[in-house]
Amino acid sequence: SDVLGQFFYEGIVLFVVSLLVAFPASLGLAHLINSAQWAMEMPGASMKIAIQITPYAGAYAQALVVVFIATMVATLIPAWNASRIPIVEALRK
């Protein structure tokens, strides 16, 4: 009911905040790794291979969906439990 809606609203707010933090952080980390020009040596290879991270929209879209579903599932259990407790009993705790 109303408690369930409040928990889901909180879950959506947490999802948006995490999106606003993680998206720029991941782009910045990719840029940092690319600008460091790191290379790794593969066994049996004659030269080192440069490490390059290329962010693409498909990966971000998939991550967005997975994180949204995980956030909603994570809010469902406490929301369901809280909505089943009588108000007077919840206030005593």
Beta strands, then each sheet from edge to edge (+ up, - down):
strand 1: 39-40
strand 2: 49-50
sheet 1: 1+ 2-
end
